[in-house]
Amino acid sequence: MTQLPALSPSANAPRGHADYCEPALAKLLVHHELNSFERLWQVAAEDVDIPNRERGGVSTVSLLTLKDEDGQTHRLYLKRQTNHLARSIVRPWGEPTFSREWRAIRRYHSLGIPAVEAGWYGERKQGKHWRAILITFDLTGRDDLDTWHARWPELDSARRKQIITASARLVRQIHQAGMMHGCLFPKHLFLNRLETSSDANQQMDAVIIDLEKTRRFVLRRHECLRDLYVLWRRLTHWQQDDWRQFLAIYCDTAPQSTEISRWLNQLELRSQRKRH
């Protein structure tokens, strides 16, 4: 069973575009003779999503399950792409979108934002073909917010409060750091499982994934609203009281405050515009 590295090595990974491998993962890859770009590129792994064919290229995500020398199983997400490119200030002539995600993972960890851990990154450019590989660790013991939301009608009020609180705290932390996620679907927030919701002192926590589109704010309020609206559209089981609780934590204010009403009005107006 894979566990996240304890010291957030992604935050301390070297800058630049040379291959990077988290030391603990390196030993596992060597054990399976997967300690090179080409071997990782060729290894068979189970696709977990439909290939993304945007941007004139292709990007895939596969589950790679490996056992270490002690027989312990490790679940890794092996992400491979060809000519799936974007431009950035750092690399204005273009770069693999995984390069941007790898850079964002390092930034989030340096800012103390709970995010998925990356264990390996590398890229190769040969002629017109630009390939990249990113490996992230499985978030063992967590379910995404989509999964929790599907169970919403059967959850008790204590569990709902824990989920709302953990989700709101994570989104607040991202935005307070001056970052827009840019793709804040419920499936990108992962919350830890608790055995019981009966203890009021228990807290859930959340981790964010899929940082390809994250960036610094340009128009803060507008971009906060864009992120929040993505959740608003998809969390259809949440009632207004749930959203007031979420926004109260997000804004660090009272649920019935004027500020919360203003956010709710803006979300509803945006929803109405999208419907017409």
Backbone torsions as a table, in degrees:
resi	resn	phi	psi	omega
1	MET	NA	122.2	-176.2
2	THR	-74.3	137.9	173.9
3	GLN	-120.8	146.9	177.7
4	LEU	-65.0	141.2	173.9
5	PRO	-57.1	142.4	-171.7
6	ALA	-74.2	-28.3	-170.1
7	LEU	-108.0	19.2	178.2
8	SER	48.5	64.8	-179.6
9	PRO	-61.0	-23.4	179.2
10	SER	-59.3	-32.0	-179.0
11	ALA	-69.0	-27.7	-174.5
12	ASN	-106.6	7.4	-179.8
13	ALA	-65.6	149.1	-178.1
14	PRO	-66.3	151.5	175.1
15	ARG	-76.5	173.4	179.3
16	GLY	96.3	-168.9	-171.0
17	HIS	-123.0	16.1	174.0
18	ALA	-71.1	156.3	177.1
19	ASP	-58.0	139.7	176.2
20	TYR	-127.3	136.7	174.1
21	CYS	-136.5	125.7	177.0
22	GLU	-63.3	130.4	-170.9
23	PRO	-51.5	-42.9	-179.0
24	ALA	-64.6	-33.6	178.9
25	LEU	-73.9	-33.3	-178.0
26	ALA	-55.2	-43.1	-179.2
27	LYS	-62.0	-41.0	179.7
28	LEU	-65.7	-42.6	-179.5
29	LEU	-66.9	-39.3	176.7
30	VAL	-61.1	-41.4	-179.3
31	HIS	-58.6	-32.6	-178.9
32	HIS	-103.5	11.8	-179.7
33	GLU	54.9	43.5	178.7
34	LEU	-118.5	24.4	-172.7
35	ASN	-91.6	44.5	173.3
36	SER	-153.7	159.3	179.9
37	PHE	-58.7	-48.9	-174.7
38	GLU	-65.7	-37.1	178.7
39	ARG	-67.2	-40.0	176.7
40	LEU	-67.2	-33.6	179.8
41	TRP	-66.9	-35.4	-174.1
42	GLN	-90.7	-18.5	-172.6
43	VAL	-64.2	140.5	177.3
44	ALA	-77.9	134.7	178.9
45	ALA	-150.7	155.1	-175.4
46	GLU	-80.5	119.8	176.7
47	ASP	-65.3	137.5	179.9
48	VAL	-111.9	-1.5	-180.0
49	ASP	-152.2	162.6	176.3
50	ILE	-69.1	134.9	178.6
51	PRO	-55.5	137.5	178.1
52	ASN	-89.1	116.7	-176.5
53	ARG	-109.9	25.0	175.9
54	GLU	-76.7	170.9	173.2
55	ARG	62.6	19.2	176.4
56	GLY	79.1	9.1	-179.8
57	GLY	-136.8	-158.3	178.9
58	VAL	-140.8	141.3	-179.2
59	SER	-136.4	129.6	-177.0
60	THR	-126.1	155.5	174.6
61	VAL	-127.9	125.6	-177.7
62	SER	-129.4	153.2	176.0
63	LEU	-94.9	121.8	178.6
64	LEU	-112.3	115.4	-178.2
65	THR	-107.6	120.2	-176.7
66	LEU	-128.9	146.5	174.3
67	LYS	-105.8	139.0	178.1
68	ASP	-85.8	-175.0	-175.9
69	GLU	-63.5	-22.9	180.0
70	ASP	-92.8	2.3	179.5
71	GLY	86.9	4.0	179.1
72	GLN	-77.7	136.7	-177.7
73	THR	-88.7	136.7	178.3
74	HIS	-124.9	128.5	178.7
75	ARG	-103.6	122.5	-178.5
76	LEU	-123.7	146.0	174.1
77	TYR	-100.5	113.8	-177.5
78	LEU	-97.5	111.9	-175.2
79	LYS	-110.1	121.4	-176.5
80	ARG	-127.9	140.8	-179.4
81	GLN	-147.1	152.6	175.9
82	THR	-129.1	124.7	176.1
83	ASN	52.9	35.0	176.2
84	HIS	-103.0	88.2	-162.0
85	LEU	-116.7	159.1	174.4
86	ALA	-151.0	159.5	175.7
87	ARG	-100.1	152.3	177.6
88	SER	-147.6	167.2	176.3
89	ILE	-62.2	-37.8	-179.2
90	VAL	-67.0	-39.5	-178.3
91	ARG	-134.4	78.3	-171.5
92	PRO	-65.3	-18.6	-179.9
93	TRP	-89.2	1.3	176.7
94	GLY	115.8	156.0	178.8
95	GLU	-163.8	157.8	171.9
96	PRO	-60.7	142.6	179.6
97	THR	-64.6	-24.5	175.1
98	PHE	-66.9	-29.2	175.3
99	SER	-63.2	-41.8	178.3
100	ARG	-65.7	-40.3	178.7
101	GLU	-66.6	-42.0	178.7
102	TRP	-59.6	-42.8	178.1
103	ARG	-65.0	-39.9	-179.5
104	ALA	-67.4	-39.3	177.5
105	ILE	-59.5	-45.3	178.9
106	ARG	-61.8	-41.3	-179.2
107	ARG	-65.5	-45.4	-179.8
108	TYR	-58.2	-44.0	-179.8
109	HIS	-67.6	-35.8	178.1
110	SER	-66.8	-26.6	177.7
111	LEU	-88.0	-3.1	-179.7
112	GLY	79.8	17.1	179.1
113	ILE	-86.6	125.6	-179.6
114	PRO	-63.5	114.0	-177.3
115	ALA	-139.3	161.7	176.5
116	VAL	-54.4	148.3	177.4
117	GLU	-94.1	135.4	173.8
118	ALA	-99.9	134.3	-178.6
119	GLY	-107.2	-18.4	-176.8
120	TRP	-154.0	138.1	170.6
121	TYR	-144.8	138.3	174.6
122	GLY	-159.5	156.4	177.2
123	GLU	-144.5	154.7	179.2
124	ARG	-139.8	135.6	176.3
125	LYS	-123.3	120.9	178.4
126	GLN	-131.9	107.9	-176.4
127	GLY	62.3	-123.5	-179.3
128	LYS	-90.9	-0.6	-176.0
129	HIS	-103.1	125.1	-177.9
130	TRP	-124.2	110.8	-177.8
131	ARG	-107.7	152.0	177.0
132	ALA	-146.7	149.2	176.8
133	ILE	-131.3	133.2	173.9
134	LEU	-131.5	129.1	175.8
135	ILE	-112.7	128.2	174.6
136	THR	-120.3	157.0	-177.9
137	PHE	-86.0	143.4	175.3
138	ASP	-62.2	140.2	179.2
139	LEU	-89.4	71.7	-177.0
140	THR	-60.3	136.4	177.8
141	GLY	83.0	12.4	-179.9
142	ARG	-128.2	150.9	172.2
143	ASP	-123.0	146.0	-179.9
144	ASP	-74.5	163.8	-176.3
145	LEU	-64.4	-28.7	173.9
146	ASP	-57.7	-45.0	-179.3
147	THR	-64.6	-45.4	177.7
148	TRP	-62.7	-38.9	-178.2
149	HIS	-66.0	-36.7	178.6
150	ALA	-62.0	-26.4	-179.8
151	ARG	-95.7	4.5	-171.1
152	TRP	-51.5	-46.6	-177.3
153	PRO	-59.8	-25.9	-177.0
154	GLU	-96.0	-5.3	-178.1
155	LEU	-82.6	143.2	176.6
156	ASP	-78.8	169.2	-173.6
157	SER	-63.8	-33.1	179.9
158	ALA	-65.9	-44.0	178.9
159	ARG	-65.9	-41.8	178.4
160	ARG	-59.0	-43.4	179.9
161	LYS	-62.1	-41.0	179.0
162	GLN	-61.8	-42.1	-178.9
163	ILE	-67.1	-46.9	179.7
164	ILE	-61.5	-44.2	-177.9
165	THR	-62.7	-48.1	-178.6
166	ALA	-63.3	-41.5	-179.6
167	SER	-65.7	-45.2	-178.6
168	ALA	-64.7	-39.7	179.6
169	ARG	-63.2	-39.8	-179.9
170	LEU	-67.5	-46.0	180.0
171	VAL	-63.3	-40.8	176.8
172	ARG	-59.5	-43.1	-178.4
173	GLN	-64.0	-40.5	177.6
174	ILE	-61.8	-48.8	-176.7
175	HIS	-71.0	-36.4	177.2
176	GLN	-64.3	-25.9	177.4
177	ALA	-80.6	0.9	178.1
178	GLY	83.2	19.9	-176.6
179	MET	-113.4	140.5	168.9
180	MET	-102.5	131.4	180.0
181	HIS	-70.6	-45.8	175.0
182	GLY	87.5	-6.3	-179.0
183	CYS	-158.9	52.4	-166.4
184	LEU	-84.9	60.3	175.1
185	PHE	-75.0	150.7	177.6
186	PRO	-55.5	-28.9	-179.1
187	LYS	-70.5	-6.5	-179.7
188	HIS	-100.8	-0.8	173.8
189	LEU	-107.7	122.5	-178.2
190	PHE	-112.7	124.8	-177.3
191	LEU	-113.0	141.7	-179.0
192	ASN	-72.9	150.9	177.9
193	ARG	-86.1	138.5	173.7
194	LEU	-114.5	148.3	-178.5
195	GLU	-65.7	-37.2	-177.7
196	THR	-148.0	152.5	177.5
197	SER	-101.7	5.5	-172.0
198	SER	-72.8	-26.6	-179.0
199	ASP	-83.2	113.0	-177.0
200	ALA	-64.3	-19.7	-179.2
201	ASN	-83.9	-11.1	178.5
202	GLN	-70.1	141.2	177.3
203	GLN	-129.0	140.3	170.4
204	MET	-91.1	159.6	172.6
205	ASP	-133.1	162.5	-174.3
206	ALA	-128.7	151.5	178.7
207	VAL	-128.7	141.3	-178.0
208	ILE	-101.7	145.6	175.3
209	ILE	-128.1	-179.8	174.1
210	ASP	57.7	74.7	-173.9
211	LEU	-104.1	20.7	-178.5
212	GLU	-59.5	-35.5	-172.5
213	LYS	-103.4	3.3	-178.4
214	THR	-68.0	149.7	178.4
215	ARG	-161.7	168.4	176.6
216	ARG	-71.8	152.2	178.3
217	PHE	-63.5	145.4	166.6
218	VAL	-111.3	-53.2	175.2
219	LEU	-117.7	93.6	-165.9
220	ARG	-54.0	-56.4	-175.1
221	ARG	-60.7	-44.6	-178.6
222	HIS	-61.8	-41.8	-176.2
223	GLU	-77.6	-31.5	170.1
224	CYS	-60.1	-45.2	-179.6
225	LEU	-61.9	-40.1	178.6
226	ARG	-60.9	-45.9	177.7
227	ASP	-61.5	-48.0	-177.6
228	LEU	-63.9	-35.3	-178.2
229	TYR	-65.5	-33.5	177.5
230	VAL	-59.7	-42.7	175.4
231	LEU	-67.5	-44.6	-178.3
232	TRP	-54.2	-44.2	-177.5
233	ARG	-65.4	-33.1	-169.5
234	ARG	-101.1	-21.3	-179.6
235	LEU	-90.2	68.6	-170.7
236	THR	-72.8	-19.1	177.6
237	HIS	-78.1	-16.6	-178.5
238	TRP	-74.3	129.6	176.1
239	GLN	-90.7	174.5	-177.5
240	GLN	-59.9	-36.1	177.5
241	ASP	-62.7	-36.9	176.6
242	ASP	-63.2	-44.0	-179.4
243	TRP	-68.8	-35.3	175.9
244	ARG	-63.4	-39.4	177.7
245	GLN	-65.0	-45.3	178.9
246	PHE	-59.2	-51.2	-176.0
247	LEU	-69.0	-29.9	176.8
248	ALA	-63.6	-40.7	177.1
249	ILE	-71.6	-42.8	179.3
250	TYR	-58.8	-41.7	-177.7
251	CYS	-94.5	-8.1	-176.7
252	ASP	56.3	54.6	179.7
253	THR	-148.2	-179.4	-176.6
254	ALA	-75.8	144.2	-178.1
255	PRO	-58.6	-31.0	-177.2
256	GLN	-96.4	14.1	-176.6
257	SER	-72.6	160.9	177.2
258	THR	-61.8	-36.3	-179.6
259	GLU	-61.0	-42.4	179.6
260	ILE	-66.1	-41.3	177.7
261	SER	-61.0	-36.7	179.1
262	ARG	-65.0	-43.7	177.4
263	TRP	-62.2	-44.3	-179.8
264	LEU	-61.9	-40.7	178.4
265	ASN	-63.2	-41.6	-180.0
266	GLN	-66.4	-39.2	177.5
267	LEU	-65.5	-41.4	179.4
268	GLU	-66.7	-41.3	177.3
269	LEU	-62.0	-42.2	178.0
270	ARG	-63.2	-39.5	178.3
271	SER	-63.3	-42.0	179.1
272	GLN	-64.2	-40.7	178.9
273	ARG	-64.5	-37.7	-179.6
274	LYS	-68.2	-26.4	-178.3
275	ARG	-81.1	-15.0	-176.4
276	HIS	-111.6	NA	NA
